Amino acid sequence: MRRPAACVLALLLIAAGARVWAQQGGDWGVTLDSATTLRHSAELDEQEWGQRVRAALWGELFWRLDGGGSATLSAEGSYVYSDDRDYLFDVDRLRVSSLHPGVISPAAVLALDAGRFGFREPSGLVLNHSADGVRAALRFAGVAVELGGAYTGLLLNPSSQIRMTATDRAEEDDDDEYFGPKRLLGQLNVRFGDLPGRQSVTAGVLAQWDLRDDDEAFTLNSQYYTLAGAGAVAANLYHRSFVTLSTMQAEVGGESESGTALALGTGLRYLREDWLGSRLSAGFRYASGQGDNLDGFVTINDPATGTVFQPWLTNLMIISGGYAVRPWFGNRSQTLSNIEFSTALRAFLRAQDDQPLQGGGLLAGLNLEEGKRYAGSEFEWAIRARLLPDLGAALTTGLFLPSDGAVDAEPEFLGRLEVSVSL
């Protein structure tokens, strides 16, 4: 079947399904997202344009259960066009959820989830990705216990960002690989809320097992033990902090070795609505590199580390600060009131000055002189607006200035225009 005919048939099936869904009392909608990106490299003296368009159809059905409980079926499918491929159809979410109050005690609520949905560990940096699995959460007054497990091997390869090893990354653009890396996840979180001083603390354990079945391939199993806290520091000042200890077991060709790595970070936010909705922020992140006492930290999926410069979160330190303001905050016009201007600064350093930074894109060509830690700084400016209740837009620009210790490196500029429509 030719591609245009297949697309038309898919749209007809989607429209028919949405009609049946609505007849059953379900809610549904459409979102359209477009991102146009321009990168300019002074080193290469060339420009690179990128385009990505995503159209998604979502739906939700809700039922009342006996005993005051409820059940929800939610689903979302999408079509993505990008410069890399003309089309990609995917199931982004397919989840059955239920709430069961009073299961153990009148104050307890049991929440169950099954299907494809998002999994996240307490810091949000090691794992923040969708997967196919189950999760159970038991919530008491001030305490919540969450247990979950998932499998990543049914995610489409272009959609999967589960990239931990060189083998995983080599398969990222391989069209012969239909599914993404096969890994099994297990997670346990315990959260204590409403602590003195308006604080909350979460302790989490996350484990992942590499299920690659090639005896000669490099495989990596890892465990993450995280303690995270959040809450108020003073009037209008809030913090979010974490520390994660990781243990790893690597194997290739029958040879195995183990390692230990560390990541930690803290972020501060100062909120003042009476200053035109101002927000000031500062933060610090650290991820260990290969050294005398620690090994390189490895995340399950790559978190965002910057806008222009995006190294992987290993052998890395980031010091950041930012400010955002809404000049027409409180205006009768919601459009004007929601316009926000922001700026941010990030400084990137190596945790170990004798080990390289790692990553792709701009970083692939950035080498630092021996003994130099400071890699460079990134400046970001952005305008975000909710033009209409169902229409949003953002214009982001960034400039990365490499340090004097970067060998033959030149500044790089990025501009990105994003538009989002909800129907």
Beta strands, then each sheet from edge to edge (+ up, - down):
strand 1: 27-41
strand 2: 46-64
strand 3: 70-82
strand 4: 88-101
strand 5: 109-120
strand 6: 128-140
strand 7: 143-151
strand 8: 183-195
strand 9: 199-210
strand 10: 219-234
strand 11: 237-252
strand 12: 255-272
strand 13: 278-287
strand 14: 316-325
strand 15: 340-350
strand 16: 374-388
strand 17: 391-402
strand 18: 412-422
sheet 1: 1+ 2- 3+ 4- 5+ 6- 7+ 8- 9+ 10- 11+ 12- 13+ 14- 15+ 16- 17+ 18- 1+
end
